[in-house]
Amino acid sequence: MKQSDYLKVLKLAKRTLEESQNWGEDELYKAPVKNISLPVQPQATELKNNNKLSVEELKNKVLNCKDCALGKTRLNAVFGEGSSSAEIMFVGEGPGFDEDHQGRPFIGKAGQFLTNLIELMGYSRDSVYIANIVKCHPMKDPSNPELRGNDRPPTDLEVSECSKYLEAQIAAINPKVIITLGKPSARYFLKTDMAMGAIRGQFRDYNGIKLMPTYHPSYLIRNGCVFGKKDQGQEVTKLKKEVWTDLKKVMDYLKTGKI
Ligand code: SF4
């Protein structure tokens, strides 16, 4: 390679790295990006092999997994938790700071918000299943797992590497409904880059399982939604109503078998 070509490649790599570091979660809720590549589903052979495993066997695989770069910087792999015969499975994008430190999904502020929603639906955390698309903490600065605010969404490559475990979890648990939390999760299942406002609240089908996309609890918190306090503004009330409408649709479906 000529020296000038080498410099061009270096410049492009530097720009890509800077852009990925600026990719905040807020950006995900803006208008759809054109011509973006979407995460690919795992290979059929990988699925076949993993789908024979029990939830416990899968968990052991995940706890020892180093298949992508996230495995080298995580503090703890976060497999997921709940009932292995749950009728509802919640799926977020990936572990954050608190989850990485404790090895459990949705346990920070967003986790408390999700727990409140689950209980409002008449369930407990133990009776549903809670998981993420990727099992290890995606960090803006992977050298600093002790830094708060260091979270980022997983890349398409990380999703492609890790989703074999999620697919196997779904096969083992076989829930009646999957509730996707936030855009990266909806994007994985639905292969769309449409804004959350346009895709939430409508049942879809995912390999014979009903799927309901709704907002991520972090997004609701960032936009002022709190439990047990008067809403500050109509936008907050609107968001709360939307997420509750989505969850009520799931509750009605599980009660009646009808959409
Ligand atoms: S993110 Fe998934 S594929 Fe990557 S190391 Fe963790 S468990 Fe393995």
Residues whose N, C-alpha, C, O or C-beta is under 5 A from the ligand:
A	BS01	SF4	V62 C65 K66 D67 C68 L70 G71 V134 K135 C136 E161 C162
